[in-house]
Amino acid sequence: MSDLKFEYTNRMYGDHGAYAAWFPISPVRLGDYGTVEGRLFTVLGNVSTLSIDIGAPVVGPPGSADAIIHSSGASSSTFAAGATVDKVVRVKAGLSVTFSTKYDFVLNLAGAYQERIADIPKVMRQLIACSRLSATDPKHWDASGWRLVTSVLRVKNLTVLMSAGNSSGVTLEAQGQVQSIQLADANLKLEITSGQISGQQWITRVAADDALFSPLFGMHRIKRFFSNYWFEDAGDRTDALPTTPAIGATVVPDGDLGAF
């Protein structure tokens, strides 16, 4: 399990520039903060406990971020009822997935949308002030290691598949009698009918309306640079560095979730 979580989160960031929650249905909220090991994020708390007001978020419409996401070595295709897949005639419609290497992954996000903090500079200025407090102060912000979640993908229907070995594959079929499937259907339920994949390496869930999943997210942190504080995206990418000090700076774009 240890290798799996690091491989999954590292590959998600490497292939798509986004941070992945581990476990995939673990809750992540705007304003959560914590530490990163590799690309594995550990939540320590939420800035609301530091009296930081993140304001009302910007929220996209449901379905605006629907996507099927592959690692670089994975591919998938849907098939209709009656199709022949792996020399077997399939009674139900479904999804066929192939993996090139161990830990390849496929995610299907349905009923998905992005929400983000509307005014990141305002929030970061508050955190800069907190970082200057004594380390013993309960409102102190550890600028040397903490990251702030500033954007989150909310998902109603989540399917996650991860490869258990090299050159492997898996077939999933829809529950119920349907002739074809739409991966953007927030009520779609899939079940594995063939292939080798362990229970730890796949999940298909439909969330309650008041408890949507948050499998992908983006972050910001504070970086000290020549006695001034600068905004930087949590990915440490040099092309994301702003050109003005953080006090009154422009906001670094949501690079981590910009593709969704």
C-alpha positions, 0 to 999 in steps of 0.5 A: 500500500505504501508504494501504491500511494506514492506511485499514484500521487507522483504519477498524477502530478508528473503526468497531469500537474495535479495533486491527488488525494490519498485515499482517492475518496479522502476528503480535501477542502479549500483552506486545508493545509499540510505537508508534502512528501514526494507528491503525497499531501498530508492534511494537518488542519484548515486555516479557519482554525487560524482565523483566516477567512478564505471567503466565498469560493468560485464554483463551476457548474456541475459537469464542467470538469467531467473527464477521463484521465489516464497515466502515460501508459494507460488507455481506455475505450467504451463498448456497446452491449453485444460487442466482442471484447477479449474474444468474449461477447459482452451482454452489457455495455462497458469500459475496456482498460489497458495498462503498460506498466505497474501503477498505471491508472485511469480515473473517470470523473462524472458530475465534476466541477472545480471550486477555488479560492476567489482571492488568493493574494488576500488569503496569502497576505494573511498567511504571511502575517501569520508566518511572522508570529512566534512559533509558539503562537497558535496562529503561527504559519510554518512557511518553510513546509506548509502548503495551502489547498486553493483549488479542488475538483468536486466529483459526484461519480468517481472510478479509479483503476490502478494497474497491478502489473505490467502489460495488464488490462481490465474490463468493466461493465455497467450495472443494469441493462443499458445498450451503451454508456456515457462516462459523464453520467453521474449515476453510472455504476461499473463493476469489474468482470475480467482482468487482474486488479487487487481490491486496493487498486480500484474503486467506483463510487457515487457520492452523496450530494452533500459529501462529494469526492475531491480526488484532485486539487491544487495548492499554493505556498509561501516562498521567501526570496531575497527578504521578500515573500513571493507566491509560488504554486506548490509544484515548485515550477520555475515558470510559475514564479511571479515577478513582484513581491507577494505584498500586493502581488498578482496571483499565480494561475491555478496551474495544478488544475488548469487542465480540468 
